[in-house]
Amino acid sequence: MKNMKKWLSLSLAGAMLMGVLAGCGGGTSSTPAPAETGTTETTGEPAAVEQVLKYGTDTWPAGFDPHTISAIAATRVFNQVYETLIDFNPDMTFKGVLAESWEIPDDVTYIFHIRQGVKFHNGREMTAEDVVYSFQRVLGQTEYGDIGALGSSSSYYGGIASIEANDDYTVTITLSEPNAAFMANLTSSYGAIVCKEVVEANDGSLSAIDTMCGTGPFMYKESVVDNYITLVKNPDYWEEGAPKLDGITYYLLADESARLAALRTGDINLCSLSALNLSEVEGDESIKVLSYQSNNYTYLGFNLSNEALQDVRVRQAMSMAIDRQAIIDYVYNGEATVSTFVAPAMGHWVWDAPTESPLYTQDIEGAKALMEEAGYSDSNRLTIKMAAGLMDSIRDTAVVLQQQLKEIYIDVEITNLESGEYVDVWGKMNTPEAGYDAMCGQNGSGTDPNRAVSFFFSTTGGANVWGYSNAEVDELCAQGVATTDEAERESAYIEAQKIIIDESPNLFFASPMEYFFVSSGVEGFEPFAANANNFRTTYIAE
C-alpha cells in the first residue's frame, strides 16, 4: 500500500510542478510572478540579493479575517500580518507583543499597557482604542453586529464584562467571572488587533486578501488566486532588528511530491511535508528537517441532525471498528501518536483513553454487535456521506476509515472539498443543509484544556458545530475555567474527556509529528507547537 501511494504521488509531481511552478504569477498571462532580483539599470552592477523566503503551501486560504478564520492555510499567512496583545515563548511562558506589560490586580481584572509607537501598515499609530474596537468586533458590539467571530463564545472572550481605554496606551478588561484560560486565549489570532478604518472601508468584512492591515512584521503586497501570495517587510515594525527577511512569498503546491521537487530545485526554500518524505531527503545536505510534536489531531465529526448518527451505539461501534495504529502507519509512516481531542503534547491534562477506554481498542465483533442492536446488518447497511479537506493526511485518513468501516455494515461515500467549500460545510455540520453526515478533518488542542474541551464540545463552544450537548460536560467546563487551582482544573477536564469519548460526537485518531523541510541556507527558524510560523529572526545565509 505504501509503495502504491508513493508511486501515485511521484506520478503527480511532474504535472503539478509544470502546472504550478511554471505558471507562478501566471494564473493569467497578464500577471507575472513576483520579480526576481537582477542588475541595476544605471550601473550594470549586481543588485543586492533580497531576503525573500519562498514557502511552498498545500492549500489556498479560505479567507483572511483573523477573527473568523482558523484554517491552517490562512493562519500561516495572516499571522505574519496581525498581532495579539501577548504570545507564548517556547517554554510556554507569556511574552508581551502589542502589550508591553500587564497587571492582574484581582481574578477578573486585567490591565494592559500598550506598546507606544506601533503603527498599522497604513501608517497610523495603534492605540488602546484599537484594542477596544477589535474585541468589540469579536463580541458583535460594533455597528456590524455578529460577524461569526470564533472567539466570541463564553469559552473564549464571551466572558468579558467590559473593556475600556483608560488612556491612549492603557486598556482594562474586566471579566464577568474568573477565567483561568483567559491569558492563553489572548494568544490566539481570534484576539488579533485590527484597524478600525479598514474594517469600516470594507463594510465590516476583512475576508478579502487585500484588506489585511495589521501591525505585524510583514505586510500584504500582491497575489494571484490559487497561485501565490507575496508579503513584504514592514519598514516601520516596532521590534528592533526584526524582521530580517525582506519578504515571504507563498506558492500553492498542493501535491507533496511537487513541493519536495521544488525544494530541491530551489524554486521554494521551505515547506511542510509528511513523515513519508523523510527517507527521500536522507543524506541530502542541501535540505534539513525541523521537527516538533504538534498539538494537532485528526478527527471524524458527526452531523448529529442525522437520525442514524443520533444513536450513540452507532458512533461507539465506529470508534471500536477503527484501527488507529493502522492510520498512523499508513498516513504518517508511523510518525504520530494515538490521540484524543486533548493531544498528548498537553501532558498532564490528557486522559489516557488509548489504554483506559474500550472504544479505543479495535473490536470488530463488538462493533458489529452494537450495529446489530441498532438494527443494521449486511442486508441493511448504513450509508454515510463524508466530507474531507485538501490536506493529504485528511484525505488519506478518510480512505482508511472507509475501508475499516465496511466491516461493520457501514458504507462511506467520500467527497474531497476545496478549502472554501470545506469551511462553509463545517459551519453547517449540525444541520441537514450541510449535505454531509460526517466530516474528516484536523483540529488543534491549543495551549489550554479550555480550548481543547470547552471550545469544541460545550453546548455554547464557538467551534461546536456538531450539535453536541451534555449538561454534565457544560458544568465540568464551567468548573475547569472558574478556578486557578491546577489540580481542580485537571480533575474537571479529565472527567469531561471521559464523557465525550464515551458519547463519541467525534472520533479521534492521531496527533502527528510536524516536519518542515528547509533549504540548508535558511537560518533562524525554530518552530514549536504554539508558534510554528514565526519568521521574525529568520534569514537566508549567502
Secondary structure, DSSP 8 states (H G I E B T S, - for coil): -HHHHHHHHHHHHHHHIIIIITTTT-SSTTS-------B-TTT--B-----EEEEEESS--S---TTT---HHHHHHHTTT---SEEE-TTS-EEESSEEEEEEEETTEEEEEE-TT-B-TTS-B--HHHHHHHHHHHTT-STT-----TT-STTTTTTEEEEEEEETTEEEEEESS--TTHHHHTTSGGG----HHHHHHTTT---SGGG---SSSEEEEEEETTTEEEEEE-TT-SSTT---SSEEEEEE--SHHHHHHHHHHTS-SEEEE-GGGGGGGTT-TTEEEEEEE-SEEEEEEE-TTSTGGG-HHHHHHHHHH--HHHHHHHHHTT-EEE--SS-GGGGGG---HHHH-GGGS--HHHHHHHHHHTT-BTTB-EEEEEEE-SSHHHHHHHHHHHHHHGGGTEEEEEEE--HHHHHHHHTTTTSGGG--SEEEEEEE--SSHIIIIIIHHSTT-TT--S----HHHHHHHHHHHH---HHHHHHHHHHHHHHHHHH-SEEE-EEEEEEEEEETTEES---BTTBTT--TT-EE--
